[in-house]
C-alpha cells in the first residue's frame, strides 16, 4: 500500500517558552517558517509541495512490464506510465515515440522541468542505485499561529511518557507557478485534491513539538510534502 509521504526533520527549538504554562506564539511562527525555509535551502527545491514521479533517471525510455519484474519494479513502472505523460503534457518533459516500438516513449526534461526538478538517489539493499525524482513548487509562508496546546501521553511516539505540543498555524503558498494553476484538474486527478495549493488562499496545518527530558522542545513536523500518484491519469487526449 502506498502512503502519502511527509518527510520529517528534528529541530531543537529555543525561546518558545514564556513561562511554565505559556508559549510564545511569535517564536513558534518563526520556528515554523525557519523549518519550511531550511528544507528549500538545504535540498535546493522550489517549494514545499512535491509531485513524485517515480524512480527514474532522465533521459528515460519506457521499459515494458515483464513477468520477471519484482513487485517494486512493476509498481514503479505503473507510476511512471501515469506521471511521465502527464508532465509531458503540462510542459515539464519532452515525449517522443520510440521508432519501431509502438506505445513506448522517450522522455527528457524541458527547461521548465529542470527549473522545478528535485532529484535524489539512494542505494538499495542489493546495491542498485535508485533515482527518485519530483517536481516541487510552492514555498510556504506562515501567516499566524492560531493555537498552542499541550498534552502528556503515557506512551507517546517514543514509546514512553511524553509531552506533545500541538501548534495550529495558518499558511499561504507563494509563487505558485502557472503550470500548476493551469493544470489543476489533471494534477488533482492523479495526486488528489490537496496536491494543488493556490495563491492568496489561507490553509490550516498542525505542527508537532515534543518536550524532551531536558525541558526543551523539538519540532517533529513535515518540512515538505511528497505527494504520491494515487489516482488516474487525466489528459486532453482522453
Buried (B, 14 or more C-beta within 10 A) or exposed (E): EEEBBEEBBEBEBEEBBEEEEEBBBEBBBBBBBEBBBEBBEEBEBBBBBBBBBBBBEBEBEBEEEEEEBEEEBBBBBBBBBBBBBBBBBBBBBBBEEEEEEEEEBBBBBBEBBEEBBBBEEEEEEEEEEBBBBBBBBBBBBBBEBEEBEEEEEEEBEEEEEBBBBEBBBBBBBEEBBEBBEEBEEBBBBBBBEEBBBEEEEEBEBEBBBBBBEEEBBBBBBBBBBBBBBBBEBBBEEE
